[in-house]
Amino acid sequence: MASSDHTILQFSPSPLSLSAKVHPLVIFNICDCYVRRPDQADRIIGTLLGSVLPDGTVDIRNSYAVPHSESQDQVALDIDYHHNMLSSNQKVNPKEVIVGWFSTGSGVTGGSALIHEFFSRETTNPIHLTVDTGFTNGEASVKGFVSVHLSIGDQQLAAQFQEIPLDLRMVEAERIGFDILKTTAVDKLPNDLEGMEASMQRLLALIDDIYKYVDDVVEGRVPQDNKIGRFISDTVASLPKLSPQDFDKLVNDGLQDQLLLLYLASLTRTQLGFAEKLNTAAQIL
């Protein structure tokens, strides 16, 4: 029987079992960078930082934008800026490493493969995170992708982006902040005083719910739950033993500090604006 040669077309081992978790801070930071983007920029891209958890899940905890320019057939990144930002971040959080990159827009574009190739040299199996800041489908959808290579033998032909499971991960402090944003119903982020007021209102509402539950259990309107009872007991026991006078003093001191910071920030902003106007006037003269 005569032997024949066969050309085998194959994909590289698929990393589709990979999944990622994204902290809300990352999404907020990307949206903030998009709002502050240069006027001529259609989208922004940047670096994702985090770590790989023991179960293999990529935990995305931080991000920063990287200046770039792109056309139909080429993309230019400010690599020096990228490395400087990475070095600065790792001085604060040495455990955070590059886990991928992000871009704004409705999905993967023609230049995404070129950018992904660069980040593939920075880390193994980088994740490409997309945030639809244009609300194409009526919402700011967030998706994660990995690259799968198509090759013949040892020759690589093309790369294909395939979507991976993506979860929005919140720690307790982030969840409280997210609830505040939903309950304040304003068109801007709350300042320190507004955030404190919203937090206190949320806390009072939760205390009222606990009071109502305890009263219902005592009156027999709701069956008792030992697990909930122990949780409430442990929570009350963890509170510091402060007299009403000491508590009022602590709150008032903190409030005065907040007011002082707001005053100094407003004063600095006014001085900078005044200096800018003087500089503009001097240039005209």
Contacts in CASP RR format, 6 or more apart in sequence:
PFRMAT RR
TARGET T0000
AUTHOR 0000-0000-0000
METHOD contacts of the structure
MODEL  1
MASSDHTILQFSPSPLSLSAKVHPLVIFNICDCYVRRPDQADRIIGTLLG
SVLPDGTVDIRNSYAVPHSESQDQVALDIDYHHNMLSSNQKVNPKEVIVG
WFSTGSGVTGGSALIHEFFSRETTNPIHLTVDTGFTNGEASVKGFVSVHL
SIGDQQLAAQFQEIPLDLRMVEAERIGFDILKTTAVDKLPNDLEGMEASM
QRLLALIDDIYKYVDDVVEGRVPQDNKIGRFISDTVASLPKLSPQDFDKL
VNDGLQDQLLLLYLASLTRTQLGFAEKLNTAAQIL
7 152 0 8 1.000
8 152 0 8 1.000
8 153 0 8 1.000
9 150 0 8 1.000
9 151 0 8 1.000
9 152 0 8 1.000
10 150 0 8 1.000
10 151 0 8 1.000
10 152 0 8 1.000
10 153 0 8 1.000
11 148 0 8 1.000
11 149 0 8 1.000
11 150 0 8 1.000
11 151 0 8 1.000
11 160 0 8 1.000
12 148 0 8 1.000
12 149 0 8 1.000
12 150 0 8 1.000
12 151 0 8 1.000
14 148 0 8 1.000
14 162 0 8 1.000
15 125 0 8 1.000
15 146 0 8 1.000
15 148 0 8 1.000
15 164 0 8 1.000
16 146 0 8 1.000
16 148 0 8 1.000
16 162 0 8 1.000
16 164 0 8 1.000
18 56 0 8 1.000
18 57 0 8 1.000
18 58 0 8 1.000
18 125 0 8 1.000
18 127 0 8 1.000
18 146 0 8 1.000
18 164 0 8 1.000
19 56 0 8 1.000
19 57 0 8 1.000
19 58 0 8 1.000
19 164 0 8 1.000
19 165 0 8 1.000
19 166 0 8 1.000
19 167 0 8 1.000
20 57 0 8 1.000
20 58 0 8 1.000
20 59 0 8 1.000
20 60 0 8 1.000
20 99 0 8 1.000
20 127 0 8 1.000
20 129 0 8 1.000
20 144 0 8 1.000
20 164 0 8 1.000
20 165 0 8 1.000
20 166 0 8 1.000
20 167 0 8 1.000
21 57 0 8 1.000
21 58 0 8 1.000
21 59 0 8 1.000
21 60 0 8 1.000
21 166 0 8 1.000
21 167 0 8 1.000
21 168 0 8 1.000
21 169 0 8 1.000
22 60 0 8 1.000
22 129 0 8 1.000
22 142 0 8 1.000
22 166 0 8 1.000
22 167 0 8 1.000
22 168 0 8 1.000
22 169 0 8 1.000
23 59 0 8 1.000
23 60 0 8 1.000
23 61 0 8 1.000
23 62 0 8 1.000
23 169 0 8 1.000
23 170 0 8 1.000
23 171 0 8 1.000
23 174 0 8 1.000
24 168 0 8 1.000
24 170 0 8 1.000
24 174 0 8 1.000
24 178 0 8 1.000
25 61 0 8 1.000
25 62 0 8 1.000
25 174 0 8 1.000
26 48 0 8 1.000
26 60 0 8 1.000
26 61 0 8 1.000
26 62 0 8 1.000
26 63 0 8 1.000
26 102 0 8 1.000
26 129 0 8 1.000
27 131 0 8 1.000
27 140 0 8 1.000
27 142 0 8 1.000
27 168 0 8 1.000
29 62 0 8 1.000
29 63 0 8 1.000
29 64 0 8 1.000
30 44 0 8 1.000
30 63 0 8 1.000
30 65 0 8 1.000
30 102 0 8 1.000
30 104 0 8 1.000
30 131 0 8 1.000
30 133 0 8 1.000
31 131 0 8 1.000
31 133 0 8 1.000
31 140 0 8 1.000
33 44 0 8 1.000
33 46 0 8 1.000
33 64 0 8 1.000
33 65 0 8 1.000
34 43 0 8 1.000
34 44 0 8 1.000
34 104 0 8 1.000
34 131 0 8 1.000
34 133 0 8 1.000
37 43 0 8 1.000
37 44 0 8 1.000
37 65 0 8 1.000
43 103 0 8 1.000
43 104 0 8 1.000
43 105 0 8 1.000
44 65 0 8 1.000
44 68 0 8 1.000
44 103 0 8 1.000
44 104 0 8 1.000
45 65 0 8 1.000
45 66 0 8 1.000
45 68 0 8 1.000
45 77 0 8 1.000
45 101 0 8 1.000
45 102 0 8 1.000
45 103 0 8 1.000
45 104 0 8 1.000
45 115 0 8 1.000
46 63 0 8 1.000
46 64 0 8 1.000
46 65 0 8 1.000
46 66 0 8 1.000
46 82 0 8 1.000
46 101 0 8 1.000
46 102 0 8 1.000
46 103 0 8 1.000
47 63 0 8 1.000
47 64 0 8 1.000
47 66 0 8 1.000
47 82 0 8 1.000
47 85 0 8 1.000
47 86 0 8 1.000
47 98 0 8 1.000
47 100 0 8 1.000
47 101 0 8 1.000
47 102 0 8 1.000
47 119 0 8 1.000
48 60 0 8 1.000
48 62 0 8 1.000
48 63 0 8 1.000
48 98 0 8 1.000
48 99 0 8 1.000
48 100 0 8 1.000
48 101 0 8 1.000
48 102 0 8 1.000
48 126 0 8 1.000
48 127 0 8 1.000
48 129 0 8 1.000
49 60 0 8 1.000
49 61 0 8 1.000
49 62 0 8 1.000
49 63 0 8 1.000
49 64 0 8 1.000
49 86 0 8 1.000
49 89 0 8 1.000
49 93 0 8 1.000
49 96 0 8 1.000
49 97 0 8 1.000
49 98 0 8 1.000
49 99 0 8 1.000
50 58 0 8 1.000
50 59 0 8 1.000
50 60 0 8 1.000
50 61 0 8 1.000
50 62 0 8 1.000
50 95 0 8 1.000
50 96 0 8 1.000
50 97 0 8 1.000
50 99 0 8 1.000
51 58 0 8 1.000
51 59 0 8 1.000
51 61 0 8 1.000
51 95 0 8 1.000
51 96 0 8 1.000
51 97 0 8 1.000
51 99 0 8 1.000
52 58 0 8 1.000
52 59 0 8 1.000
52 99 0 8 1.000
53 59 0 8 1.000
58 99 0 8 1.000
58 127 0 8 1.000
59 99 0 8 1.000
59 169 0 8 1.000
60 99 0 8 1.000
60 127 0 8 1.000
60 129 0 8 1.000
61 96 0 8 1.000
62 89 0 8 1.000
62 93 0 8 1.000
62 96 0 8 1.000
63 102 0 8 1.000
64 85 0 8 1.000
64 89 0 8 1.000
66 77 0 8 1.000
66 78 0 8 1.000
66 81 0 8 1.000
66 82 0 8 1.000
66 85 0 8 1.000
66 101 0 8 1.000
67 77 0 8 1.000
67 78 0 8 1.000
67 81 0 8 1.000
68 75 0 8 1.000
68 76 0 8 1.000
68 77 0 8 1.000
68 78 0 8 1.000
68 115 0 8 1.000
69 75 0 8 1.000
69 76 0 8 1.000
70 76 0 8 1.000
70 111 0 8 1.000
72 110 0 8 1.000
74 114 0 8 1.000
75 111 0 8 1.000
75 114 0 8 1.000
75 115 0 8 1.000
77 115 0 8 1.000
77 118 0 8 1.000
79 118 0 8 1.000
86 98 0 8 1.000
89 96 0 8 1.000
90 96 0 8 1.000
90 97 0 8 1.000
97 123 0 8 1.000
98 119 0 8 1.000
98 122 0 8 1.000
98 123 0 8 1.000
98 126 0 8 1.000
99 123 0 8 1.000
99 126 0 8 1.000
99 127 0 8 1.000
100 119 0 8 1.000
100 122 0 8 1.000
100 123 0 8 1.000
100 126 0 8 1.000
100 127 0 8 1.000
100 128 0 8 1.000
100 129 0 8 1.000
101 115 0 8 1.000
101 116 0 8 1.000
101 119 0 8 1.000
101 126 0 8 1.000
101 127 0 8 1.000
101 128 0 8 1.000
101 129 0 8 1.000
102 128 0 8 1.000
102 129 0 8 1.000
102 130 0 8 1.000
102 131 0 8 1.000
103 109 0 8 1.000
103 112 0 8 1.000
103 115 0 8 1.000
103 128 0 8 1.000
103 129 0 8 1.000
103 130 0 8 1.000
103 131 0 8 1.000
104 130 0 8 1.000
104 131 0 8 1.000
104 132 0 8 1.000
104 133 0 8 1.000
104 134 0 8 1.000
105 130 0 8 1.000
105 131 0 8 1.000
105 132 0 8 1.000
105 133 0 8 1.000
105 134 0 8 1.000
105 136 0 8 1.000
106 130 0 8 1.000
106 132 0 8 1.000
106 134 0 8 1.000
106 136 0 8 1.000
107 130 0 8 1.000
107 132 0 8 1.000
107 143 0 8 1.000
108 128 0 8 1.000
108 130 0 8 1.000
108 145 0 8 1.000
108 161 0 8 1.000
112 128 0 8 1.000
112 161 0 8 1.000
113 147 0 8 1.000
113 159 0 8 1.000
113 161 0 8 1.000
116 126 0 8 1.000
116 128 0 8 1.000
116 147 0 8 1.000
116 159 0 8 1.000
116 161 0 8 1.000
117 159 0 8 1.000
119 126 0 8 1.000
120 126 0 8 1.000
120 147 0 8 1.000
125 146 0 8 1.000
126 146 0 8 1.000
126 147 0 8 1.000
127 144 0 8 1.000
127 145 0 8 1.000
127 146 0 8 1.000
127 164 0 8 1.000
128 144 0 8 1.000
128 145 0 8 1.000
128 146 0 8 1.000
128 147 0 8 1.000
128 161 0 8 1.000
129 142 0 8 1.000
129 143 0 8 1.000
129 144 0 8 1.000
129 145 0 8 1.000
129 166 0 8 1.000
130 142 0 8 1.000
130 143 0 8 1.000
130 144 0 8 1.000
130 145 0 8 1.000
131 140 0 8 1.000
131 141 0 8 1.000
131 142 0 8 1.000
132 139 0 8 1.000
132 140 0 8 1.000
132 141 0 8 1.000
132 142 0 8 1.000
133 140 0 8 1.000
134 140 0 8 1.000
142 166 0 8 1.000
142 168 0 8 1.000
143 163 0 8 1.000
143 166 0 8 1.000
144 163 0 8 1.000
144 164 0 8 1.000
144 166 0 8 1.000
145 161 0 8 1.000
145 162 0 8 1.000
145 163 0 8 1.000
145 164 0 8 1.000
146 161 0 8 1.000
146 162 0 8 1.000
146 164 0 8 1.000
147 159 0 8 1.000
147 160 0 8 1.000
147 161 0 8 1.000
147 162 0 8 1.000
148 159 0 8 1.000
148 160 0 8 1.000
148 161 0 8 1.000
148 162 0 8 1.000
149 156 0 8 1.000
149 158 0 8 1.000
149 159 0 8 1.000
149 160 0 8 1.000
150 156 0 8 1.000
150 157 0 8 1.000
150 158 0 8 1.000
150 159 0 8 1.000
150 160 0 8 1.000
151 157 0 8 1.000
170 178 0 8 1.000
176 199 0 8 1.000
176 202 0 8 1.000
179 202 0 8 1.000
180 190 0 8 1.000
180 195 0 8 1.000
180 198 0 8 1.000
180 199 0 8 1.000
180 202 0 8 1.000
181 189 0 8 1.000
181 190 0 8 1.000
183 198 0 8 1.000
183 201 0 8 1.000
183 202 0 8 1.000
184 190 0 8 1.000
184 194 0 8 1.000
184 195 0 8 1.000
184 198 0 8 1.000
186 194 0 8 1.000
190 198 0 8 1.000
191 262 0 8 1.000
192 258 0 8 1.000
192 261 0 8 1.000
192 262 0 8 1.000
193 258 0 8 1.000
193 259 0 8 1.000
193 262 0 8 1.000
196 255 0 8 1.000
196 258 0 8 1.000
210 232 0 8 1.000
213 222 0 8 1.000
213 228 0 8 1.000
214 232 0 8 1.000
216 222 0 8 1.000
217 223 0 8 1.000
217 224 0 8 1.000
242 250 0 8 1.000
END
